[in-house]
Amino acid sequence: MISFNAEQRFIVTGASSGIGEGVALLLNELGASVIAVARNVERLSAMKAKAKHPENIFIEPKDLAEDIENLPNYVKSLKEKYGKFQGLAYCAGIGGIRPLRAVEKETIQEIFDINYFAPVFMAKGFADKRNNNGKGSSIVILASAGGVRGEPGMTEYSGSKGALIASMQSIARELAPSYIRVNCVSPTLIQTQMADEIARTYAEGKYPMGLGEVSDVANMVIYLLAEQSHWITAQNYIVDCGVI
C-alpha cells in the first residue's frame, strides 16, 4: 500500500484544478506534504479546503510561463522555504484546437512555453542535488496521448507534448546514475473542466469504457512518485482506454 509522511514534500504544478488538483489531494490524503503551485490563488485555496490534511498543503501562486529561464531559481527558493523535495509532479498545461492554416509562431510559442519549456526548467531546478532528497526522488510529467498520435487541429499541442516526452526520456537517462527517476503519464481525454468542450465535440463513442476520470490518471502519477516504482524510469505511460 502506498503511503507517505509529512517530511516527504512534493511540488505539484497545475494544482488548482483538474488532474493537478487530483494529484495534490491524493498525495495529501496519503500523508505527504504538498507545495501546490498554480496561477489562481482562489482556486488553490478552494483545493486546500477539500484536503484531508489541509495543514500539509502549502499554496504558492505562480505563473510558470513568466520568466521561464529563472524557474530553477524558483525551485531553489521553494526548497529554502520548505526543505528538500521528494518529488515533482508537473501537471500544468494548456490545450486548444487550431487548424494548420491558423497556426502562427506566436501561438506555438504560447503553448510550448507552458507545455514544454516550463516543465523542462522545473525539472532542471528539481534535479539540482541541493533541492531534492537524492536516491528515490521522482519527477512525473503530465504529457498527453496526443504527443504519441496527433489528431487534426492539434499541430501545436501534439508538438509540445511529443517534444516533452522525448526530452523527459533523455533527462531520465541523465539522472538515472543519481537514482532520480523521471517518467511521463500521457492521458487521453479526461473529464476535467478544461476538456469538457473538446469532449462534446470529439469523444462520443470513441472510448469503449467512457471518458476517463481524474482519479484514473492521478493514481498512476502517485504510483510513479512512490517508492513502489523504484525501478521504473524513462517511461511514458499512456492512459487512454486502449484507443492508441
Secondary structure per residue as TSV (DSSP state, phi and psi in degrees):
chain	resnum	aa	ss	phi	psi
A	1	M	-	360.0	133.9
A	2	I	-	-79.0	131.6
A	3	S	-	-150.5	157.9
A	4	F	-	-131.4	177.0
A	5	N	-	-129.1	167.7
A	6	A	T	-66.7	-18.1
A	7	E	T	-80.1	-8.8
A	8	Q	S	-93.9	110.9
A	9	R	E	-106.2	136.2
A	10	F	E	-127.9	131.7
A	11	I	E	-85.0	128.8
A	12	V	E	-124.6	115.5
A	13	T	E	-93.4	157.0
A	14	G	T	67.6	29.3
A	15	A	T	-80.8	-2.1
A	16	S	T	-87.2	-9.8
A	17	S	S	-163.6	167.8
A	18	G	H	58.3	-139.3
A	19	I	H	-65.9	-38.7
A	20	G	H	-59.0	-43.4
A	21	E	H	-61.9	-43.4
A	22	G	H	-61.2	-40.6
A	23	V	H	-66.3	-45.1
A	24	A	H	-60.2	-46.1
A	25	L	H	-68.3	-36.5
A	26	L	H	-72.1	-41.1
A	27	L	H	-56.9	-45.1
A	28	N	H	-62.9	-43.3
A	29	E	H	-61.4	-33.2
A	30	L	T	-86.5	2.4
A	31	G	T	111.0	-7.0
A	32	A	-	-79.5	161.9
A	33	S	E	-92.7	138.6
A	34	V	E	-123.7	126.3
A	35	I	E	-97.5	106.2
A	36	A	E	-95.8	117.4
A	37	V	E	-113.9	130.5
A	38	A	E	-168.8	170.6
A	39	R	S	-77.1	-35.7
A	40	N	-	-96.9	109.1
A	41	V	H	-68.3	-32.8
A	42	E	H	-65.6	-42.5
A	43	R	H	-71.5	-33.5
A	44	L	H	-62.2	-42.8
A	45	S	H	-64.7	-38.0
A	46	A	H	-65.8	-38.8
A	47	M	H	-62.3	-45.5
A	48	K	H	-60.0	-36.8
A	49	A	H	-64.1	-21.8
A	50	K	H	-85.0	-12.9
A	51	A	-	-69.8	148.3
A	52	K	S	-69.5	-37.0
A	53	H	S	-126.0	73.9
A	54	P	G	-60.0	-23.9
A	55	E	G	-66.7	-14.3
A	56	N	G	-107.0	15.9
A	57	I	E	-114.4	128.5
A	58	F	E	-122.4	115.4
A	59	I	E	-89.4	138.9
A	60	E	E	-135.2	94.8
A	61	P	E	-64.7	130.2
A	62	K	-	-163.5	133.2
A	63	D	-	-93.7	106.3
A	64	L	T	-70.5	-15.9
A	65	A	T	-82.3	-6.9
A	66	E	S	-94.1	132.0
A	67	D	S	54.3	54.1
A	68	I	G	-60.0	-40.3
A	69	E	G	-63.6	-19.3
A	70	N	G	-92.7	3.7
A	71	L	H	-60.9	-34.7
A	72	P	H	-58.4	-37.7
A	73	N	H	-70.1	-30.5
A	74	Y	H	-63.8	-44.5
A	75	V	H	-60.6	-42.0
A	76	K	H	-59.7	-41.8
A	77	S	H	-64.8	-35.9
A	78	L	H	-66.5	-39.7
A	79	K	H	-62.5	-41.7
A	80	E	H	-66.1	-27.0
A	81	K	H	-83.1	-39.0
A	82	Y	H	-115.7	-23.6
A	83	G	-	112.8	174.3
A	84	K	-	-65.6	156.2
A	85	F	B	-107.6	144.6
A	86	Q	S	-86.3	-30.4
A	87	G	E	-161.7	162.9
A	88	L	E	-128.5	125.4
A	89	A	E	-115.5	106.4
A	90	Y	E	-92.7	105.1
A	91	C	-	-116.6	1.6
A	92	A	-	-72.3	150.6
A	93	G	-	175.2	161.8
A	94	I	-	-130.2	151.0
A	95	G	-	-115.7	-147.9
A	96	G	-	128.3	148.1
A	97	I	-	-115.5	128.2
A	98	R	-	-146.7	120.6
A	99	P	-	-64.5	157.3
A	100	L	G	-55.6	-37.0
A	101	R	G	-63.9	-19.0
A	102	A	G	-102.4	-1.5
A	103	V	-	-71.1	132.9
A	104	E	-	-134.5	160.0
A	105	K	H	-57.5	-38.9
A	106	E	H	-62.8	-41.8
A	107	T	H	-71.3	-35.5
A	108	I	H	-63.0	-44.6
A	109	Q	H	-60.2	-42.2
A	110	E	H	-59.7	-44.0
A	111	I	H	-72.6	-41.5
A	112	F	H	-66.5	-31.9
A	113	D	I	-56.6	-48.3
A	114	I	I	-90.3	-30.9
A	115	N	I	-88.4	-23.0
A	116	Y	I	-124.3	-59.6
A	117	F	I	-64.6	-44.3
A	118	A	H	-61.6	-47.2
A	119	P	H	-64.3	-34.3
A	120	V	H	-63.2	-43.4
A	121	F	H	-76.4	-28.8
A	122	M	H	-66.7	-40.6
A	123	A	H	-63.9	-38.8
A	124	K	H	-58.6	-44.5
A	125	G	H	-66.2	-42.9
A	126	F	H	-64.7	-36.5
A	127	A	H	-69.1	-17.9
A	128	D	S	-60.2	121.5
A	129	K	T	-59.5	-18.5
A	130	R	T	-75.5	-12.4
A	131	N	T	-110.4	-11.0
A	132	N	B	-123.5	170.1
A	133	N	-	-84.1	5.4
A	134	G	S	80.0	-138.4
A	135	K	T	-51.2	128.2
A	136	G	T	96.3	-8.4
A	137	S	-	-70.7	155.3
A	138	S	E	-146.0	139.0
A	139	I	E	-113.9	128.3
A	140	V	E	-124.8	124.9
A	141	I	E	-112.1	129.4
A	142	L	E	-81.5	110.9
A	143	A	-	-102.3	-131.9
A	144	S	-	-168.3	147.1
A	145	A	G	-59.6	-24.9
A	146	G	G	-65.5	-18.5
A	147	G	G	-78.5	-10.6
A	148	V	T	-103.1	-41.6
A	149	R	S	-139.8	112.2
A	150	G	-	-78.8	156.0
A	151	E	-	-115.0	163.5
A	152	P	T	-55.9	138.0
A	153	G	T	82.7	6.3
A	154	M	-	-113.5	25.6
A	155	T	H	-52.7	-50.4
A	156	E	H	-71.2	-49.3
A	157	Y	H	-63.4	-50.2
A	158	S	H	-63.6	-36.6
A	159	G	H	-61.5	-42.8
A	160	S	H	-65.7	-39.8
A	161	K	H	-76.8	-35.5
A	162	G	H	-64.4	-42.8
A	163	A	H	-63.0	-38.5
A	164	L	H	-62.7	-46.5
A	165	I	H	-59.7	-46.6
A	166	A	H	-62.0	-44.5
A	167	S	H	-67.0	-39.6
A	168	M	H	-66.3	-32.2
A	169	Q	H	-67.0	-37.9
A	170	S	H	-66.3	-45.4
A	171	I	H	-61.4	-39.0
A	172	A	H	-59.0	-43.6
A	173	R	H	-70.6	-31.4
A	174	E	H	-68.7	-36.4
A	175	L	H	-91.8	-9.7
A	176	A	G	-56.8	-40.0
A	177	P	G	-61.2	-20.4
A	178	S	G	-92.7	4.3
A	179	Y	T	61.1	32.6
A	180	I	-	-104.2	123.3
A	181	R	E	-94.8	147.3
A	182	V	E	-137.7	122.5
A	183	N	E	-139.5	158.1
A	184	C	E	-112.8	148.7
A	185	V	E	-118.7	125.6
A	186	S	E	-120.1	90.3
A	187	P	E	-81.1	159.2
A	188	T	-	-89.8	-156.0
A	189	L	S	-62.8	124.8
A	190	I	B	-119.4	148.4
A	191	Q	S	-74.3	88.9
A	192	T	S	-128.8	168.7
A	193	Q	T	-59.7	-40.3
A	194	M	T	-65.2	-30.3
A	195	A	T	-92.1	-9.2
A	196	D	H	-56.7	-46.8
A	197	E	H	-65.7	-42.4
A	198	I	H	-63.6	-39.1
A	199	A	H	-59.8	-43.7
A	200	R	H	-63.0	-29.9
A	201	T	H	-84.3	-42.1
A	202	Y	H	-113.0	-21.1
A	203	A	T	-90.9	-17.2
A	204	E	T	-58.3	120.1
A	205	G	T	78.3	-0.2
A	206	K	T	-82.9	-33.0
A	207	Y	-	-108.6	115.1
A	208	P	T	-61.0	-24.5
A	209	M	T	-106.3	13.5
A	210	G	-	84.1	175.3
A	211	L	S	-65.9	147.2
A	212	G	B	-73.5	157.3
A	213	E	-	-100.9	158.4
A	214	V	H	-54.1	-40.9
A	215	S	H	-62.3	-28.7
A	216	D	H	-62.2	-36.3
A	217	V	H	-86.0	-42.8
A	218	A	H	-58.9	-39.6
A	219	N	H	-63.6	-36.7
A	220	M	H	-67.5	-41.7
A	221	V	H	-61.3	-45.0
A	222	I	H	-61.5	-42.9
A	223	Y	H	-58.5	-42.8
A	224	L	H	-73.4	-20.8
A	225	L	H	-81.6	-22.5
A	226	A	S	-87.5	162.0
A	227	E	G	-65.7	-18.7
A	228	Q	G	-62.6	-20.0
A	229	S	G	-105.8	31.7
A	230	H	T	-62.5	-16.1
A	231	W	T	-110.9	18.0
A	232	I	-	-115.1	122.2
A	233	T	-	-154.5	161.7
A	234	A	S	63.3	27.6
A	235	Q	-	-109.3	157.1
A	236	N	E	-126.0	106.9
A	237	Y	E	-92.4	116.3
A	238	I	E	-88.6	125.2
A	239	V	E	-116.0	95.4
A	240	D	S	-147.0	16.1
A	241	C	T	60.9	27.6
A	242	G	T	78.4	15.2
A	243	V	-	-69.9	-41.8
A	244	I	-	-83.9	360.0
